[in-house]
Amino acid sequence: MSGHEQLLSPVVVGAWQLRNRIVMAPMTRSRAGARGVPTALNARYYGQRAGAGLIIAEAAQISPEGQGYLRTPGIHEREQIRGWRAVTEAVHEHGGTIVLQLWHVGRCTHPDNRMPGTRGVAPSAIAAPGRIFTPGGLLPMPVPEALDRAGIAATVADYGQAAVNALEAGFDGVELHAANGYLIDQFLHSSSNLRTDEYGGPVRNRCRLLREVAARLAERAGADRVGVRLSPFGAFNGAVDEDPASLFANAIEELNGLGIAYLHVINVEVSGDRNVAGASTDVVAFARRHWKGRLIAAGGYTTESAERELVSKRADLVAFGRPFIANPDLVERIRSEKPWAEAQRATFYTEGEAGYTDYPTATQAVAI
Ligand SMILES: Cc1cc2nc3c(=O)[nH]c(=O)nc-3n(C[C@H](O)[C@H](O)[C@H](O)COP(=O)(O)O)c2cc1C
């Protein structure tokens, strides 16, 4: 048997018939235009990577309040929808499938990175640990305002509208970013959620926002066009819990009832955009135990380890992040067993083409 047969096999996930099981993981690249409007350069980048069975486009803020970092794209204004349309067309032209990751950063933000007049909000008034990159350099993240009930309802509505906007922009669906310590994950975790209302306290209450938002997305986009991304047992952005096993077992089992297209989990060996040493929980096995639908595994995969996940049926698809940055033709390299180029961290979040659209394909590299 060849070492990539399963990776290259087609699969039905929700509403989509995918050409292969190789997924491009969502990656913030901080190259959107003014006011979070995607540009022709962004369309070129995604078009280059359309060989993936499924592209999960970088996290896009659902509202001005949901933005945390510089130059990230939005999906809440007309101009942004128009900008994204060029991105989805570029991918569809090459026969690809693309969904948009919907993002609210919660407390992981700084006023200098958001539109004027917007607040930083979270389940509770507890600052995120660490510092964030701003136009004035690295700064601490301020204490956020705790959302009141009306604020939570408005946020759920923003997610629903963002899903409608994404479909209007030509996306094939949406992925809810409930991972890596952002708003939904802040509600999940006991360290960032000290609420005493029905959104805090027992695990089922802390999972309420996840459940409500996922249900709203399913209602607005169709359940078979919605995925959810979780980072069980991760600690990125200070999302830690007194009992993560109970928390994530409950979160996943509640999602089972919604009939959504997939669950996407990240191995704890990768924290955000970096590898970490010493992590040992088997997140994929954990998710498989609790989740009844299609499962995407991400974090630190090679062709060999990804193929093993599929052969053993631990996962149904595998997502690659950094390899897709440096190898626009990753699927072709997997097929022809060509070596992979390594992504350069220095240009992960910088502006312009360098380190973005200028990584060559294997064929171009030989020609150079
Ligand atoms: C530059 C960069 C940006 C990222 N941005 C996001 C993001 O917007 N949303 C998200 O869920 N994960 C994000 N991640 C995490 C990746 O989706 C993925 O989980 C991680 O890179 C591990 O996969 P890999 O080992 O194949 O790179 C980002 C990672 C990188 C390297």
The ligand as an SDF file (V2000), in Angstrom:
LIG
                    3D

 31 33  0  0  0  0  0  0  0  0999 V2000
    0.6280   31.6120   11.1710 C   0  0  0  0  0  0  0  0  0  0  0  0
   -0.4170   30.8200   11.9050 C   0  0  0  0  0  0  0  0  0  0  0  0
   -1.6730   31.3780   12.0960 C   0  0  0  0  0  0  0  0  0  0  0  0
   -2.6840   30.6290   12.7180 C   0  0  0  0  0  0  0  0  0  0  0  0
   -3.9400   31.1580   12.8180 N   0  0  0  0  0  0  0  0  0  0  0  0
   -4.9740   30.3840   13.2470 C   0  0  0  0  0  0  0  0  0  0  0  0
   -6.3280   30.8240   13.1290 C   0  0  0  0  0  0  0  0  0  0  0  0
   -6.6340   31.9120   12.5970 O   0  0  0  0  0  0  0  0  0  0  0  0
   -7.2860   30.0020   13.6230 N   0  0  0  0  0  0  0  0  0  0  0  0
   -7.0040   28.7860   14.1910 C   0  0  0  0  0  0  0  0  0  0  0  0
   -7.9150   28.0700   14.6360 O   0  0  0  0  0  0  0  0  0  0  0  0
   -5.7340   28.3330   14.2790 N   0  0  0  0  0  0  0  0  0  0  0  0
   -4.7270   29.0900   13.7770 C   0  0  0  0  0  0  0  0  0  0  0  0
   -3.4450   28.5840   13.7810 N   0  0  0  0  0  0  0  0  0  0  0  0
   -3.2130   27.1850   14.1710 C   0  0  0  0  0  0  0  0  0  0  0  0
   -3.2420   26.2600   12.9480 C   0  0  0  0  0  0  0  0  0  0  0  0
   -4.5570   26.2010   12.3960 O   0  0  0  0  0  0  0  0  0  0  0  0
   -2.8130   24.8240   13.2970 C   0  0  0  0  0  0  0  0  0  0  0  0
   -3.6620   24.2990   14.3000 O   0  0  0  0  0  0  0  0  0  0  0  0
   -1.3680   24.7800   13.7990 C   0  0  0  0  0  0  0  0  0  0  0  0
   -0.5020   25.4900   12.9380 O   0  0  0  0  0  0  0  0  0  0  0  0
   -0.8760   23.3360   13.9260 C   0  0  0  0  0  0  0  0  0  0  0  0
   -0.8160   22.6960   12.6750 O   0  0  0  0  0  0  0  0  0  0  0  0
    0.6030   22.4690   11.9230 P   0  0  0  0  0  0  0  0  0  0  0  0
    1.5020   21.7430   12.9000 O   0  0  0  0  0  0  0  0  0  0  0  0
    0.2460   21.6160   10.7160 O   0  0  0  0  0  0  0  0  0  0  0  0
    1.1200   23.8180   11.5610 O   0  0  0  0  0  0  0  0  0  0  0  0
   -2.4180   29.3310   13.1830 C   0  0  0  0  0  0  0  0  0  0  0  0
   -1.1320   28.7950   13.0080 C   0  0  0  0  0  0  0  0  0  0  0  0
   -0.1570   29.5150   12.3490 C   0  0  0  0  0  0  0  0  0  0  0  0
    1.1880   28.8790   12.1190 C   0  0  0  0  0  0  0  0  0  0  0  0
  1  2  1  0
  2  3  1  0
  2 30  2  0
  3  4  2  0
  4  5  1  0
  4 28  1  0
  5  6  2  0
  6  7  1  0
  6 13  1  0
  7  8  2  0
  7  9  1  0
  9 10  1  0
 10 11  2  0
 10 12  1  0
 12 13  2  0
 13 14  1  0
 14 15  1  0
 14 28  1  0
 15 16  1  0
 16 17  1  0
 16 18  1  0
 18 19  1  0
 18 20  1  0
 20 21  1  0
 20 22  1  0
 22 23  1  0
 23 24  1  0
 24 25  2  0
 24 26  1  0
 24 27  1  0
 28 29  2  0
 29 30  1  0
 30 31  1  0
M  END
$$$$
